[in-house]
Amino acid sequence: MSVRELVVLGTASQSPTRTRNHNGYFLRWDGEGFLFDPGEGTQRQMLFAGVSANQVTRICLTHFHGDHCLGVPGVVQRMAADHVLHPVWAYFPASGEHYFQRLRHACDFHDVVDIREHPVAGNGPIVTDAFGTLEARGLDHSADAIGYRLTEPDRWRFVPEKLTQFGVRGPAIGALDRDGSITVDGRVLRREDVSERRRGQRVAFIMDTRLCDGVFELAQDADLLVIEATFLDQDEELAAKYGHLTARHAGRVAAECGVRRLVLTHFSQRYPDLKRHHEQAAEVFSGDIVVAEDLMRIPVPKY
């Protein structure tokens, strides 16, 4: 049975707090495990959350500020200690390749992990595989930063009433699914005749940035949008100065882009109570809003 959920490993921004670890987000997507922005302490948070190093198949970094990448050495060394045998792909802004090398080889250890580095330069698809397409867009931050979007291909789904109407049952259903067409009572029946197209699911991951075209392109029609909400309205000038979003900005993006579930995260340590983050996002977005907490599990909405 396929499982698609976001496991929140940390929700703090520049400085962790007593209740919020540095960033870290694990997207469980069927047989793939995407680890986004592992900040300091991610290895330990994975233990608390029940996420093993063996479940990570891809590491995605948005940029090279410490709260988004200082967990890489610990995660990689845990992979080595746990004898992870499968390849692990690593995506990151190409301009920071030297930083990734330093993190990847931060100290002496028995390095047996097959990490396949994929520096990302420019906008567009990064990789297409069985899980769908992972793409990137440039963002507007004080360091080179990118956001990610995972898109599942559209699929056909049989409509039981149509199968009954055309007399398709038992092994014939499997043959139709496998071959695309079968002959029923002398008539060629195509899969499309008894199916409906199901739009593939879409997840967007947007961290440190000001509002820009890339933000809206990544978020468009997302079933799950994970987005920073570092500041509240009263600190909007600070958000603009340091290249961040407010909770209201995040809500606006979700509303304009038709997002189904909005996940707010990456909170400044100046806010011990996050109630206002939800309120300000809800003032402009009427959909499902989740204020992320460490170790929370958030399902990708189903159709």
C-alpha angles and dihedrals in degrees: 000000000000119000123200116180143131116239109201111216098173139359107185126108126209095347128029119229135207090273104027126062124203115279123300131145128181117197111199105203112174104285095351129084118201115195109198124198102339105202127189113310096023094127091060093043089054089058092052091047096047094244113141127207088240090064094061112095100158134030117203121191121188095195143333105265110128099247088060102043115017090097092065096090093052094045093049093047090049088053089054093048090049092048096237104195103185122085116263117209118214122201124189141142108293092226089065098051091118089055091052090051090054092049093044092053099030095140144354114292139137096276109200100141119118100223113174110202119215112182111203120223121174133354128304142052117351101182139351118204140143090296093057132255127326113201137174139215129193117250134201110251138129089264129039103283138175135190126215135226125191116200125186115209118252114264138200119243124195117241108220093211091055092048089054092046092056095039096245112154144144117359090000090071091057091047091051091050092047101042102029094232141037137182116251119182091340094310125111108234119196125208089242090060092067101028142072127215115251115203113235118249120258131206125186127196117196124172133164111007147112117242108288141146092272092061093056094042092054095045098046110128093344117168088205123023117189106192140163119254098177097158143032125231095268089062098045092123089058090049091054093044096052099034103255143127131242124225089255091053089053091050091049091052091050092049096047094044100047096244117180101202123020119201115195118201146139096078125189115245088237090080113068091170117052097189092106091054090062093043095051093047090047091054089071103021121055096186133092112310125188121189100208122234127189113275093012117145115216120188121222103245114257128219 
